[in-house]
Amino acid sequence: MTTRILYSLCGADESRPFSPHCWKVVLALKHKGLEFEERPTPFTQIPDLEGGFSKTVPILRDGNELIRDSFDIALYLEERYPNRPTLFGGEGGKALSRFVERFSQSIVHPAVTGIAVADIHDMLDETDQIYFRTSREKFLGKTLEDMRSGREAAVSAFAAKLEPVRQTLAHQDFVGGDGPLFADYILFGALQWMRITTGAKVFAPDDPVGLWFERCLDLHDGVGRSVTAA
């Protein structure tokens, strides 16, 4: 019986975990070849997990160890399992991943939010919908209906925001180089979040970023495709 548990985020349907941060950890665990049990959890039940260990997911329980935050989990896995495939390829890869994390959080996540936030609300059960609407409308300064009305414009503007990634992928198959590293999983998580919650088509068929995303969906026996697009 595995003692490795990943607590992730879901809406009313537990079979459709969608958190970008949790998807980063799913691919990191697969990259390391580590078995785990995923336990998708609704927003309002997260504070009850592991005695209130964290207000957010992902949370990883690895035996007696509890770790929160996707980046901290990746660092833990790299240190705890050094003889398994590396997530960073050294200190330079950690620095690259920190840059990609900031790019994703400051540029990509707000863009996905503009597309997905109303759809995410619709995926939740009633209790979570009340929490989500209140917290997100306060944060965004707009109603979910206002966000939904701007969705088409947000979809049209999305691809251009990834131009630095597009130019990088002109020289290599992955952000991490010849093969994927945690830097790839960070950006993958954001696009997987959008894929599962909205299914929005944001890339032209020949867009290098879209083609890279398809390669990432195929990694680790296609775990990214285990949840279908909306």
Secondary structure as the mmCIF struct_conf table of DSSP 4:
data_model
#
loop_
_struct_conf.conf_type_id
_struct_conf.id
_struct_conf.beg_label_comp_id
_struct_conf.beg_label_asym_id
_struct_conf.beg_label_seq_id
_struct_conf.end_label_comp_id
_struct_conf.end_label_asym_id
_struct_conf.end_label_seq_id
STRN STRN1 ARG A 4 LEU A 9
BEND BEND1 ALA A 12 ALA A 12
TURN_TY1_P TURN_TY1_P1 GLU A 14 SER A 15
HELX_RH_AL_P HELX_RH_AL_P1 PRO A 20 HIS A 31
TURN_TY1_P TURN_TY1_P2 LYS A 32 GLY A 33
STRN STRN2 GLU A 37 THR A 41
HELX_RH_3T_P HELX_RH_3T_P1 PHE A 43 GLY A 51
TURN_TY1_P TURN_TY1_P3 GLY A 52 GLY A 52
BEND BEND2 LYS A 55 VAL A 57
STRN STRN3 ILE A 59 ASP A 62
TURN_TY1_P TURN_TY1_P4 GLY A 63 ASN A 64
STRN STRN4 GLU A 65 ARG A 68
BEND BEND3 ASP A 69 ASP A 69
HELX_RH_AL_P HELX_RH_AL_P2 SER A 70 ARG A 80
TURN_TY1_P TURN_TY1_P5 PRO A 82 ASN A 83
BEND BEND4 ARG A 84 ARG A 84
HELX_LH_PP_P HELX_LH_PP_P1 PRO A 85 THR A 86
BEND BEND5 LEU A 87 GLY A 90
HELX_RH_AL_P HELX_RH_AL_P3 GLU A 91 PHE A 103
HELX_RH_PI_P HELX_RH_PI_P1 SER A 104 VAL A 108
HELX_RH_AL_P HELX_RH_AL_P4 HIS A 109 MET A 123
BEND BEND6 LEU A 124 LEU A 124
HELX_RH_AL_P HELX_RH_AL_P5 GLU A 126 LEU A 140
TURN_TY1_P TURN_TY1_P6 GLY A 141 GLY A 141
BEND BEND7 LYS A 142 LYS A 142
HELX_RH_AL_P HELX_RH_AL_P6 LEU A 144 SER A 149
TURN_TY1_P TURN_TY1_P7 GLY A 150 GLY A 150
HELX_RH_AL_P HELX_RH_AL_P7 ARG A 151 PHE A 158
HELX_RH_3T_P HELX_RH_3T_P2 ALA A 159 LEU A 162
HELX_RH_AL_P HELX_RH_AL_P8 GLU A 163 THR A 168
TURN_TY1_P TURN_TY1_P8 LEU A 169 HIS A 171
BEND BEND8 ASP A 173 ASP A 173
STRN STRN5 PHE A 174 PHE A 174
TURN_TY1_P TURN_TY1_P9 VAL A 175 GLY A 176
STRN STRN6 GLY A 177 GLY A 177
BEND BEND9 ASP A 178 GLY A 179
HELX_RH_AL_P HELX_RH_AL_P9 PHE A 182 THR A 197
TURN_TY1_P TURN_TY1_P10 THR A 198 THR A 198
BEND BEND10 PHE A 203 PHE A 203
TURN_TY1_P TURN_TY1_P11 PRO A 205 ASP A 206
HELX_RH_AL_P HELX_RH_AL_P10 PRO A 208 GLY A 222
HELX_RH_3T_P HELX_RH_3T_P3 VAL A 223 SER A 226
BEND BEND11 VAL A 227 VAL A 227
#
